[in-house]
Amino acid sequence: MPNFFKGLALKNAGLRQKLTIAFCLMSLVPLLITSYIVLNFVLPYSDPGTAASLALLLSMTLLLAIQGYTILKLSIGAIIDLSKQARVAVDGDTRCSVEIAHGGEIGDLANSLNVLIQKTKGEVSDLSSFSAKTREISADINKKVIMLSGLLQVGNLISGGTDLKTIMDALLEKIALVDGADSAVVMRADKDKENLVPITSINFADTEAASMPVSLHHGIFEIVASKLQEVVVDKQSGREDKDIKAFRELYDINNFAAFPILLRARLEGVILVGNNKGGFEFKDDDVELLRVFCKQAAVALENDSLTRKTQELEVKDDLTGLYNNKYIKQRLDEEINRAVIYQRPCSFILFNIDGFKDFCERNNRVAGDAALKKIGDLVASELSAGDKAARFSDDEFAIVLPERNKKEARQIADEIKTKISELIVLPEADESYQRLTVCGSLTENPIDGASADELIKKARELLGKAKAQGKNTIKV
């Protein structure tokens, strides 16, 4: 029952439904009055003429009611149409507009609604444009943050003493994130500044040029080397000549930018990036970012050069304190030259630790380094004034013995071999891993060679034979 009365409520009824009910209620009053007059004053005294007049009266009353309903319907219908079109606009369809088919207040209302829709349309368009720009700016910021993170990572590799190839590989990974750098290669100028030698490349695997030295005196690279500034070729540059055409064919790229790597206004290398996109233009921000990468590459190249120079100046092995490979070779050459002049012998001993790799795998590398240090100290303690010992490679030791022939050298080699076999290099390990042994070989000038390279080559051959015979063996 409550639902029945609730269904009769007009609160939630539409405007058209309310209009129909209002018309019915408004028409009821004149019809009741007319019916009352007819029943009480007309019919009791009626005649044929009166009946005709009554029918005309009723018809005019009904006609006036219908005409009033029509006028109300047209007025209220226009308002209903405005309401529907306004709802369409509210739902987000700003392409709609209200047809102005009426004058007066309804026409003014329709015109105002159209103005409001157009303003909303403009504001929505501006908001969409602002949203797109915001997304673009956000994407650029994210890209710059990633680039900055990449620069910091490369900087950490440089400061950590990582080798140049690894640093440049990491650098190219970050460069590849720059728009337009689909392919990239880092090249280093040679000592004479005549050619560029590729260090590493990305996405140039099928291009032979990216792995071969190129001249600094021809084409695009000559411009980079002479002007010490980048050369950018894309849609905006509009450059097209035989050098550019040849360059595109050589590297199989359509758009490219070649950036100089500079150290104190000197060319140390070139970074080349490119792509095959149609109508592509390098953005100013991306060009500036690539210049920053070039500066990092310059720091990496300078650090590598300084490291090499330092290594060239060093003569001692950091772990054992003995001389290094380079020094002992130079010293051997000097002693051979002196031996030739004074007709005196000069011998060379080469030791290799037996099973050193297995020793390190069983214990760890720290234990291996400790063993190398103890063996190095023992070798040094067995030398006389004028003798020179070196850590020749990871698990090898070499000794230069001026004024000693093979017989004397053999005696020294046997003594060192025996003492190494008795040396406890790792007290806390299993008994089988507490000691190490060595195999050795020895050569003499001029019997086995007239230069350091010849004596060393012969010593390696003999060392191989000693290893073949078994551990703790000396081969002459």
DOMAR-811203 format. One record per residue (C-alpha): residue number from 1; residue in three letters; x, y, z. Coordinates in Angstrom, 1 decimal, always signed. Layout:
! DOMAR-811203
PT    k    r      xx      yy      zz
PT  NUM  ALA       X       Y       Z
...
***
This chain:
! DOMAR-811203
PT    k    r      xx      yy      zz
PT    1  MET    +0.0    +0.0    +0.0
PT    2  PRO    +2.8    +2.5    +0.8
PT    3  ASN    +4.3    +1.7    -2.6
PT    4  PHE    +1.0    +2.6    -4.3
PT    5  PHE    +0.9    +6.1    -2.7
PT    6  LYS    +4.6    +6.5    -3.4
PT    7  GLY    +3.9    +5.8    -7.1
PT    8  LEU    +1.2    +8.5    -7.1
PT    9  ALA    +3.7   +11.1    -5.7
PT   10  LEU    +4.6   +13.9    -8.1
PT   11  LYS    +8.0   +14.7    -6.5
PT   12  ASN   +10.0   +12.6    -9.0
PT   13  ALA    +7.6   +13.0   -11.9
PT   14  GLY    +8.8   +14.6   -15.2
PT   15  LEU    +7.8   +18.1   -16.3
PT   16  ARG    +5.6   +16.7   -19.1
PT   17  GLN    +3.7   +14.4   -16.7
PT   18  LYS    +3.2   +17.3   -14.3
PT   19  LEU    +1.9   +19.5   -17.2
PT   20  THR    -0.6   +16.8   -18.2
PT   21  ILE    -1.9   +16.5   -14.6
PT   22  ALA    -2.1   +20.3   -14.2
PT   23  PHE    -4.0   +20.6   -17.4
PT   24  CYS    -6.5   +18.0   -16.3
PT   25  LEU    -6.9   +19.7   -12.9
PT   26  MET    -7.3   +23.2   -14.6
PT   27  SER    -9.9   +21.9   -17.1
PT   28  LEU   -12.0   +20.2   -14.4
PT   29  VAL   -13.1   +23.6   -12.8
PT   30  PRO   -14.8   +25.1   -15.9
PT   31  LEU   -16.3   +21.7   -16.8
PT   32  LEU   -17.8   +21.4   -13.4
PT   33  ILE   -19.2   +24.9   -13.5
PT   34  THR   -20.7   +24.4   -16.9
PT   35  SER   -22.2   +21.1   -15.9
PT   36  TYR   -23.8   +22.7   -12.8
PT   37  ILE   -25.3   +25.5   -14.8
PT   38  VAL   -26.7   +23.1   -17.4
PT   39  LEU   -28.2   +20.8   -14.8
PT   40  ASN   -29.8   +23.4   -12.6
PT   41  PHE   -30.7   +26.3   -14.9
PT   42  VAL   -30.7   +25.2   -18.5
PT   43  LEU   -32.2   +21.7   -18.8
PT   44  PRO   -35.3   +22.4   -16.7
PT   45  TYR   -36.3   +25.2   -19.0
PT   46  SER   -34.7   +24.0   -22.2
PT   47  ASP   -36.0   +24.1   -25.7
PT   48  PRO   -34.5   +23.0   -29.0
PT   49  GLY   -32.6   +26.3   -29.4
PT   50  THR   -31.2   +26.1   -26.0
PT   51  ALA   -29.8   +22.7   -26.6
PT   52  ALA   -27.9   +23.9   -29.6
PT   53  SER   -26.5   +26.8   -27.6
PT   54  LEU   -25.4   +24.4   -24.9
PT   55  ALA   -23.6   +22.2   -27.4
PT   56  LEU   -21.8   +25.2   -28.8
PT   57  LEU   -20.8   +26.4   -25.4
PT   58  LEU   -19.4   +23.0   -24.5
PT   59  SER   -17.5   +22.9   -27.7
PT   60  MET   -16.0   +26.3   -27.2
PT   61  THR   -15.0   +25.4   -23.6
PT   62  LEU   -13.3   +22.2   -24.8
PT   63  LEU   -11.6   +24.1   -27.7
PT   64  LEU   -10.2   +26.8   -25.3
PT   65  ALA    -8.9   +24.1   -23.0
PT   66  ILE    -7.1   +22.3   -25.8
PT   67  GLN    -5.6   +25.5   -27.1
PT   68  GLY    -4.4   +26.4   -23.6
PT   69  TYR    -2.8   +22.9   -23.3
PT   70  THR    -1.1   +23.4   -26.7
PT   71  ILE    +0.4   +26.7   -25.7
PT   72  LEU    +1.6   +25.3   -22.4
PT   73  LYS    +3.0   +22.2   -24.1
PT   74  LEU    +5.0   +24.3   -26.6
PT   75  SER    +6.4   +26.5   -23.9
PT   76  ILE    +7.2   +23.7   -21.5
PT   77  GLY    +8.4   +21.5   -24.4
PT   78  ALA   +11.0   +24.0   -25.3
PT   79  ILE   +12.2   +24.1   -21.7
PT   80  ILE   +12.3   +20.2   -21.7
PT   81  ASP   +14.4   +20.2   -24.9
PT   82  LEU   +16.8   +22.7   -23.3
PT   83  SER   +17.1   +20.5   -20.3
PT   84  LYS   +17.9   +17.4   -22.5
PT   85  GLN   +20.6   +19.3   -24.5
PT   86  ALA   +22.1   +20.7   -21.4
PT   87  ARG   +22.4   +17.2   -19.9
PT   88  VAL   +24.2   +16.1   -23.1
PT   89  ALA   +26.7   +18.9   -22.6
PT   90  VAL   +27.1   +18.1   -18.9
PT   91  ASP   +27.9   +14.5   -19.8
PT   92  GLY   +30.9   +15.8   -21.7
PT   93  ASP   +29.8   +16.2   -25.3
PT   94  THR   +30.9   +19.7   -25.9
PT   95  ARG   +30.3   +19.3   -29.7
PT   96  CYS   +26.5   +19.8   -29.2
PT   97  SER   +24.7   +23.1   -29.5
PT   98  VAL   +21.1   +24.2   -28.6
PT   99  GLU   +18.8   +25.1   -31.5
PT  100  ILE   +17.2   +28.5   -30.8
PT  101  ALA   +13.6   +28.0   -32.1
PT  102  HIS   +11.9   +30.4   -29.7
PT  103  GLY   +12.2   +34.0   -28.8
PT  104  GLY   +11.7   +35.7   -25.5
PT  105  GLU   +13.1   +34.3   -22.3
PT  106  ILE   +13.4   +30.7   -23.7
PT  107  GLY   +15.4   +32.0   -26.6
PT  108  ASP   +17.7   +34.0   -24.2
PT  109  LEU   +18.1   +30.9   -22.1
PT  110  ALA   +19.0   +28.8   -25.2
PT  111  ASN   +21.5   +31.4   -26.3
PT  112  SER   +23.1   +31.6   -22.8
PT  113  LEU   +23.4   +27.8   -22.8
PT  114  ASN   +25.1   +27.9   -26.2
PT  115  VAL   +27.6   +30.5   -24.9
PT  116  LEU   +28.3   +28.4   -21.8
PT  117  ILE   +28.8   +25.3   -23.9
PT  118  GLN   +31.3   +27.1   -26.2
PT  119  LYS   +33.2   +28.5   -23.2
PT  120  THR   +33.3   +25.0   -21.7
PT  121  LYS   +34.5   +23.6   -25.0
PT  122  GLY   +37.3   +26.1   -25.0
PT  123  GLU   +38.3   +25.4   -21.5
PT  124  VAL   +38.2   +21.6   -22.1
PT  125  SER   +40.4   +22.1   -25.1
PT  126  ASP   +42.8   +24.3   -23.1
PT  127  LEU   +42.8   +21.7   -20.3
PT  128  SER   +43.5   +18.9   -22.8
PT  129  SER   +46.4   +20.9   -24.3
PT  130  PHE   +47.8   +21.7   -20.8
PT  131  SER   +47.5   +18.0   -19.9
PT  132  ALA   +49.4   +17.0   -23.0
PT  133  LYS   +52.1   +19.5   -22.3
PT  134  THR   +52.3   +18.4   -18.7
PT  135  ARG   +52.7   +14.8   -19.8
PT  136  GLU   +55.4   +15.9   -22.3
PT  137  ILE   +57.2   +17.9   -19.6
PT  138  SER   +56.9   +15.0   -17.2
PT  139  ALA   +58.4   +12.6   -19.8
PT  140  ASP   +61.3   +15.0   -20.4
PT  141  ILE   +61.9   +15.3   -16.7
PT  142  ASN   +61.9   +11.6   -16.3
PT  143  LYS   +64.3   +11.2   -19.2
PT  144  LYS   +66.7   +13.8   -17.7
PT  145  VAL   +66.5   +12.1   -14.3
PT  146  ILE   +67.4    +8.8   -16.0
PT  147  MET   +70.3   +10.5   -17.9
PT  148  LEU   +71.6   +12.1   -14.7
PT  149  SER   +71.5    +8.8   -12.9
PT  150  GLY   +73.4    +7.3   -15.9
PT  151  LEU   +76.0   +10.0   -15.7
PT  152  LEU   +76.5    +9.3   -12.0
PT  153  GLN   +76.9    +5.6   -12.7
PT  154  VAL   +79.5    +6.3   -15.4
PT  155  GLY   +81.3    +8.7   -13.0
PT  156  ASN   +81.4    +5.9   -10.4
PT  157  LEU   +82.9    +3.5   -12.9
PT  158  ILE   +85.6    +6.1   -13.8
PT  159  SER   +86.4    +6.9   -10.2
PT  160  GLY   +86.4    +3.2    -9.4
PT  161  GLY   +89.2    +2.5   -11.8
PT  162  THR   +87.1    +0.3   -14.2
PT  163  ASP   +88.7    -0.5   -17.5
PT  164  LEU   +88.0    +1.8   -20.4
PT  165  LYS   +86.0    -0.7   -22.5
PT  166  THR   +83.6    -1.3   -19.6
PT  167  ILE   +83.2    +2.4   -19.0
PT  168  MET   +82.5    +3.1   -22.7
PT  169  ASP   +80.0    +0.3   -22.9
PT  170  ALA   +78.1    +1.8   -20.0
PT  171  LEU   +78.3    +5.2   -21.5
PT  172  LEU   +76.8    +4.0   -24.8
PT  173  GLU   +74.0    +2.3   -22.9
PT  174  LYS   +73.0    +5.8   -21.6
PT  175  ILE   +73.6    +7.5   -24.9
PT  176  ALA   +71.2    +5.0   -26.5
PT  177  LEU   +68.4    +6.5   -24.4
PT  178  VAL   +68.8    +9.9   -26.1
PT  179  ASP   +66.2   +10.5   -28.8
PT  180  GLY   +67.8    +9.9   -32.2
PT  181  ALA   +70.8    +7.9   -30.9
PT  182  ASP   +69.5    +4.5   -32.2
PT  183  SER   +73.1    +3.6   -33.2
PT  184  ALA   +76.3    +4.9   -31.6
PT  185  VAL   +80.0    +4.4   -31.6
PT  186  VAL   +82.9    +5.8   -29.5
PT  187  MET   +86.2    +6.2   -31.3
PT  188  ARG   +89.6    +7.2   -29.9
PT  189  ALA   +92.2    +9.1   -31.8
PT  190  ASP   +95.5    +7.2   -32.2
PT  191  LYS   +98.8    +8.5   -30.9
PT  192  ASP   +99.6   +10.4   -34.0
PT  193  LYS   +96.1   +11.9   -34.3
PT  194  GLU   +95.9   +10.4   -37.8
PT  195  ASN   +93.0    +7.9   -37.3
PT  196  LEU   +90.1    +7.2   -35.1
PT  197  VAL   +90.0    +3.7   -33.6
PT  198  PRO   +86.6    +2.3   -32.5
PT  199  ILE   +86.5    +1.4   -28.8
PT  200  THR   +82.9    +0.1   -28.7
PT  201  SER   +79.6    +0.5   -30.6
PT  202  ILE   +75.9    -0.2   -30.2
PT  203  ASN   +73.5    -1.3   -33.0
PT  204  PHE   +76.3    -1.1   -35.6
PT  205  ALA   +76.9    -4.8   -35.6
PT  206  ASP   +76.2    -5.1   -39.3
PT  207  THR   +78.3    -2.2   -40.3
PT  208  GLU   +81.9    -3.0   -40.8
PT  209  ALA   +82.9    +0.6   -40.6
PT  210  ALA   +82.0    +0.8   -36.9
PT  211  SER   +84.8    -1.7   -36.1
PT  212  MET   +87.5    -0.3   -38.4
PT  213  PRO   +89.9    +2.7   -38.0
PT  214  VAL   +88.9    +5.7   -40.0
PT  215  SER   +91.0    +8.6   -41.2
PT  216  LEU   +90.8   +12.0   -39.5
PT  217  HIS   +91.7   +13.8   -42.7
PT  218  HIS   +88.7   +13.0   -44.8
PT  219  GLY   +85.0   +13.9   -44.9
PT  220  ILE   +82.9   +14.6   -41.8
PT  221  PHE   +85.6   +13.6   -39.3
PT  222  GLU   +88.0   +16.1   -40.9
PT  223  ILE   +85.5   +18.9   -40.2
PT  224  VAL   +85.1   +17.7   -36.6
PT  225  ALA   +88.9   +17.6   -36.1
PT  226  SER   +89.6   +20.9   -37.7
PT  227  LYS   +86.8   +22.9   -36.1
PT  228  LEU   +86.6   +21.0   -32.9
PT  229  GLN   +82.8   +21.1   -32.9
PT  230  GLU   +80.0   +18.8   -33.6
PT  231  VAL   +78.5   +18.2   -37.1
PT  232  VAL   +74.8   +17.5   -37.1
PT  233  VAL   +73.0   +16.3   -40.2
PT  234  ASP   +69.2   +15.9   -40.1
PT  235  LYS   +66.1   +17.4   -41.7
PT  236  GLN   +66.7   +20.8   -40.2
PT  237  SER   +70.4   +21.1   -41.3
PT  238  GLY   +69.5   +20.7   -44.9
PT  239  ARG   +73.1   +19.7   -45.7
PT  240  GLU   +73.7   +17.4   -48.6
PT  241  ASP   +77.0   +16.9   -50.4
PT  242  LYS   +79.3   +14.1   -51.5
PT  243  ASP   +80.9   +13.8   -48.1
PT  244  ILE   +77.6   +13.4   -46.3
PT  245  LYS   +76.4   +11.0   -48.9
PT  246  ALA   +79.5    +8.9   -48.6
PT  247  PHE   +79.2    +9.0   -44.8
PT  248  ARG   +75.6    +7.8   -44.8
PT  249  GLU   +76.5    +4.9   -47.1
PT  250  LEU   +79.6    +4.0   -44.9
PT  251  TYR   +77.7    +3.9   -41.6
PT  252  ASP   +74.2    +3.1   -43.1
PT  253  ILE   +72.5    +5.9   -41.3
PT  254  ASN   +70.4    +8.8   -42.6
PT  255  ASN   +70.5   +11.3   -39.7
PT  256  PHE   +73.7   +11.6   -37.6
PT  257  ALA   +75.7   +13.8   -35.3
PT  258  ALA   +79.4   +13.5   -34.7
PT  259  PHE   +80.7   +15.1   -31.4
PT  260  PRO   +84.4   +15.7   -30.6
PT  261  ILE   +85.8   +14.4   -27.4
PT  262  LEU   +88.1   +17.2   -26.2
PT  263  LEU   +90.9   +17.4   -23.6
PT  264  ARG   +92.4   +20.8   -23.1
PT  265  ALA   +91.3   +21.8   -26.6
PT  266  ARG   +92.8   +18.7   -28.2
PT  267  LEU   +90.8   +16.1   -30.0
PT  268  GLU   +91.0   +12.8   -28.2
PT  269  GLY   +88.1   +11.0   -29.9
PT  270  VAL   +84.7   +11.2   -31.5
PT  271  ILE   +81.2   +10.0   -30.5
PT  272  LEU   +79.0    +9.3   -33.5
PT  273  VAL   +75.2    +8.8   -33.1
PT  274  GLY   +72.6    +8.3   -35.8
PT  275  ASN   +69.3    +6.8   -36.9
PT  276  ASN   +67.2    +6.2   -40.1
PT  277  LYS   +64.0    +8.0   -39.0
PT  278  GLY   +62.2   +10.0   -41.7
PT  279  GLY   +62.0   +13.8   -41.2
PT  280  PHE   +64.0   +13.6   -38.0
PT  281  GLU   +65.5   +16.6   -36.2
PT  282  PHE   +67.9   +16.5   -33.2
PT  283  LYS   +66.5   +18.6   -30.4
PT  284  ASP   +68.7   +21.2   -28.7
PT  285  ASP   +68.3   +19.5   -25.3
PT  286  ASP   +69.4   +16.2   -26.7
PT  287  VAL   +72.4   +17.8   -28.4
PT  288  GLU   +73.4   +19.5   -25.2
PT  289  LEU   +73.0   +16.1   -23.4
PT  290  LEU   +75.3   +14.4   -25.9
PT  291  ARG   +77.9   +17.1   -25.3
PT  292  VAL   +77.8   +16.2   -21.6
PT  293  PHE   +78.4   +12.6   -22.4
PT  294  CYS   +81.4   +13.6   -24.5
PT  295  LYS   +82.8   +15.4   -21.5
PT  296  GLN   +82.4   +12.2   -19.5
PT  297  ALA   +84.1   +10.3   -22.3
PT  298  ALA   +86.9   +12.8   -22.2
PT  299  VAL   +87.4   +12.2   -18.4
PT  300  ALA   +87.4    +8.4   -19.0
PT  301  LEU   +90.0    +8.7   -21.8
PT  302  GLU   +92.2   +11.0   -19.7
PT  303  ASN   +91.9    +8.7   -16.7
PT  304  ASP   +92.9    +5.7   -18.9
PT  305  SER   +95.9    +7.7   -20.3
PT  306  LEU   +97.1    +8.6   -16.8
PT  307  THR   +96.7    +5.0   -15.7
PT  308  ARG   +98.8    +3.8   -18.6
PT  309  LYS  +101.5    +6.3   -17.9
PT  310  THR  +101.5    +5.3   -14.2
PT  311  GLN  +101.8    +1.7   -15.1
PT  312  GLU  +104.7    +2.5   -17.5
PT  313  LEU  +106.5    +4.4   -14.6
PT  314  GLU  +105.9    +1.6   -12.1
PT  315  VAL  +108.6    -1.0   -11.7
PT  316  LYS  +107.4    -2.9    -8.6
PT  317  ASP  +104.5    -5.4    -8.1
PT  318  ASP  +102.1    -4.1    -5.5
PT  319  LEU  +101.5    -7.5    -3.9
PT  320  THR  +105.0    -9.0    -3.6
PT  321  GLY  +107.2    -6.0    -3.7
PT  322  LEU  +109.3    -7.6    -6.4
PT  323  TYR  +109.9    -6.0    -9.8
PT  324  ASN  +107.2    -6.3   -12.5
PT  325  ASN  +107.3    -8.0   -15.9
PT  326  LYS  +108.1    -4.9   -17.9
PT  327  TYR  +111.1    -3.9   -15.7
PT  328  ILE  +112.6    -7.4   -15.6
PT  329  LYS  +112.5    -7.7   -19.4
PT  330  GLN  +114.3    -4.3   -19.7
PT  331  ARG  +116.8    -5.4   -17.0
PT  332  LEU  +117.4    -8.7   -18.8
PT  333  ASP  +118.1    -6.9   -22.1
PT  334  GLU  +120.6    -4.6   -20.3
PT  335  GLU  +122.4    -7.4   -18.6
PT  336  ILE  +122.6    -9.4   -21.9
PT  337  ASN  +124.1    -6.3   -23.7
PT  338  ARG  +126.6    -5.9   -20.9
PT  339  ALA  +127.5    -9.7   -20.9
PT  340  VAL  +128.1    -9.5   -24.7
PT  341  ILE  +130.5    -6.5   -24.3
PT  342  TYR  +132.4    -8.1   -21.4
PT  343  GLN  +132.1   -11.7   -22.6
PT  344  ARG  +130.4   -12.8   -19.4
PT  345  PRO  +127.4   -15.1   -18.9
PT  346  CYS  +123.9   -14.1   -17.9
PT  347  SER  +121.2   -16.5   -16.8
PT  348  PHE  +117.4   -16.3   -16.5
PT  349  ILE  +115.3   -18.5   -14.2
PT  350  LEU  +111.5   -18.8   -14.6
PT  351  PHE  +109.3   -20.5   -11.9
PT  352  ASN  +105.6   -21.4   -12.2
PT  353  ILE  +103.6   -22.5    -9.1
PT  354  ASP  +102.1   -26.0    -9.4
PT  355  GLY   +98.3   -26.2    -9.1
PT  356  PHE   +97.9   -22.5    -8.1
PT  357  LYS   +94.5   -22.2    -9.7
PT  358  ASP   +93.2   -25.3    -7.8
PT  359  PHE   +94.7   -23.9    -4.6
PT  360  CYS   +92.8   -20.6    -5.0
PT  361  GLU   +89.5   -22.4    -5.9
PT  362  ARG   +89.9   -24.7    -2.8
PT  363  ASN   +90.8   -21.9    -0.3
PT  364  ASN   +90.0   -18.5    -1.9
PT  365  ARG   +91.8   -15.8    -3.7
PT  366  VAL   +92.9   -14.1    -0.5
PT  367  ALA   +94.8   -17.2    +0.6
PT  368  GLY   +96.3   -17.3    -2.9
PT  369  ASP   +97.6   -13.7    -2.6
PT  370  ALA   +99.0   -14.5    +0.8
PT  371  ALA  +100.8   -17.5    -0.6
PT  372  LEU  +102.2   -15.4    -3.5
PT  373  LYS  +103.5   -12.8    -0.9
PT  374  LYS  +105.3   -15.5    +1.1
PT  375  ILE  +106.9   -17.1    -2.0
PT  376  GLY  +108.0   -13.7    -3.2
PT  377  ASP  +109.6   -12.9    +0.1
PT  378  LEU  +111.5   -16.2    +0.0
PT  379  VAL  +112.7   -15.7    -3.5
PT  380  ALA  +114.0   -12.2    -2.7
PT  381  SER  +115.8   -13.5    +0.4
PT  382  GLU  +117.8   -16.0    -1.7
PT  383  LEU  +119.3   -13.4    -4.1
PT  384  SER  +122.7   -11.8    -4.0
PT  385  ALA  +123.5    -8.2    -4.8
PT  386  GLY  +123.0    -7.5    -8.4
PT  387  ASP  +120.4   -10.3    -8.9
PT  388  LYS  +116.9    -9.1    -9.8
PT  389  ALA  +113.6   -11.0    -9.1
PT  390  ALA  +110.2   -10.2   -10.5
PT  391  ARG  +106.6   -11.4   -10.3
PT  392  PHE  +106.4   -12.3   -14.0
PT  393  SER  +102.7   -13.1   -14.2
PT  394  ASP   +99.9   -14.1   -11.8
PT  395  ASP  +101.6   -17.3   -10.7
PT  396  GLU  +105.1   -16.9   -12.1
PT  397  PHE  +108.4   -15.6   -10.8
PT  398  ALA  +111.5   -14.7   -12.8
PT  399  ILE  +115.1   -14.1   -11.8
PT  400  VAL  +117.9   -12.4   -13.7
PT  401  LEU  +121.3   -13.6   -12.7
PT  402  PRO  +124.2   -11.5   -14.1
PT  403  GLU  +127.6   -13.1   -14.1
PT  404  ARG  +126.1   -16.6   -13.6
PT  405  ASN  +126.3   -19.6   -15.9
PT  406  LYS  +123.8   -22.4   -16.1
PT  407  LYS  +125.5   -24.5   -13.5
PT  408  GLU  +125.5   -21.7   -11.0
PT  409  ALA  +121.9   -20.8   -11.9
PT  410  ARG  +120.8   -24.4   -11.5
PT  411  GLN  +122.1   -24.5    -8.0
PT  412  ILE  +120.2   -21.4    -7.1
PT  413  ALA  +117.1   -22.7    -8.8
PT  414  ASP  +117.2   -26.0    -6.9
PT  415  GLU  +117.7   -24.3    -3.5
PT  416  ILE  +114.7   -21.9    -4.1
PT  417  LYS  +112.6   -24.8    -5.4
PT  418  THR  +113.3   -26.9    -2.3
PT  419  LYS  +112.7   -24.1    +0.2
PT  420  ILE  +109.4   -23.2    -1.5
PT  421  SER  +108.3   -26.9    -1.1
PT  422  GLU  +109.1   -26.7    +2.6
PT  423  LEU  +107.4   -23.3    +3.1
PT  424  ILE  +104.0   -23.4    +4.9
PT  425  VAL  +101.9   -20.9    +3.0
PT  426  LEU   +98.6   -21.6    +4.7
PT  427  PRO   +98.9   -23.0    +8.2
PT  428  GLU   +95.1   -23.2    +8.8
PT  429  ALA   +94.4   -25.3    +5.7
PT  430  ASP   +94.3   -29.1    +5.3
PT  431  GLU   +97.8   -30.6    +5.3
PT  432  SER   +97.7   -31.2    +1.5
PT  433  TYR   +97.0   -27.5    +0.9
PT  434  GLN   +99.5   -26.0    +3.5
PT  435  ARG  +102.4   -26.1    +1.0
PT  436  LEU  +103.0   -25.4    -2.7
PT  437  THR  +105.6   -26.5    -5.1
PT  438  VAL  +107.1   -24.9    -8.3
PT  439  CYS  +108.3   -26.1   -11.6
PT  440  GLY  +111.2   -24.1   -13.2
PT  441  SER  +113.4   -23.6   -16.2
PT  442  LEU  +116.6   -21.7   -16.8
PT  443  THR  +118.4   -20.3   -19.8
PT  444  GLU  +121.7   -18.7   -20.5
PT  445  ASN  +123.1   -16.1   -22.9
PT  446  PRO  +124.3   -16.7   -25.5
PT  447  ILE  +123.7   -20.4   -25.5
PT  448  ASP  +119.9   -20.1   -25.5
PT  449  GLY  +119.5   -16.7   -27.1
PT  450  ALA  +121.0   -13.4   -27.8
PT  451  SER  +118.1   -11.2   -26.5
PT  452  ALA  +115.7   -11.1   -23.6
PT  453  ASP  +112.8   -12.2   -25.9
PT  454  GLU  +114.8   -15.3   -27.0
PT  455  LEU  +115.8   -16.3   -23.5
PT  456  ILE  +112.3   -15.9   -22.2
PT  457  LYS  +110.8   -17.9   -25.2
PT  458  LYS  +113.3   -20.7   -24.6
PT  459  ALA  +112.6   -20.6   -20.8
PT  460  ARG  +108.8   -21.1   -21.5
PT  461  GLU  +109.5   -24.0   -23.8
PT  462  LEU  +111.6   -25.7   -21.1
PT  463  LEU  +109.0   -24.8   -18.4
PT  464  GLY  +106.3   -26.6   -20.4
PT  465  LYS  +108.5   -29.7   -20.5
PT  466  ALA  +109.1   -29.5   -16.8
PT  467  LYS  +105.3   -29.3   -16.2
PT  468  ALA  +104.9   -32.3   -18.3
PT  469  GLN  +107.3   -34.3   -16.2
PT  470  GLY  +105.4   -33.5   -13.0
PT  471  LYS  +105.4   -31.1   -10.0
PT  472  ASN  +108.5   -29.7    -8.3
PT  473  THR  +110.7   -30.1   -11.4
PT  474  ILE  +113.5   -28.0   -12.9
PT  475  LYS  +114.3   -28.2   -16.6
PT  476  VAL  +117.5   -26.9   -18.2
***
